Amino acid sequence: MITTTFPAIFLTLTLIISLFHFSSSQSPNLVQDICQQAALVPPTTFKACVATFASKPGSRSADLKGLAQITLKSGIATAKEAQKYVEARLLAAAPHLARPTLKSCASWLSAAAGSFGGALVELDEDVMSANYDSKIAGDDARSCRAALAAGRVSEPSLEVRVGYLVLYSNIADVITDRLMTSG
């Protein structure tokens, strides 16, 4: 009796383990696919994209819409944090000549946060609009970068934050594009 039930138990356990492995390995493949596509748009790199998802809780088990939400929420948080950084620089002894540039950049960062936020809401209502807004958020971040360059203001810490906004925009574009074609 033991010899006939052992293969059945072994087969059942193997099946359960295989199903668990399949479901848990599905998202990393999804993340890799998204990151490969996002890396086609400079300055996004595959490594930066994968690292972004690796650092976000829930990414491993998220589906396409879940990854979109994670990316857009990261964009909102980063834009708001960058805007607070710029506002703090304005309150501090920022050089007088840098003030108009920093104000312009703060305005673009506020727009980026709004665009990411709009895209997040639109995921449930209109994925095409979510796709558009996710790209606009990247344009807003690039406008901040352009304002800094035109005003000859060097803010390395802000540049890093703006770089993340562009990254999130490119990733969100890929994901929302896939949501449009899959839905």
Disulfide bonds with the S-S distance in Angstrom:
Cys35-Cys49 2.06
Cys105-Cys144 1.75
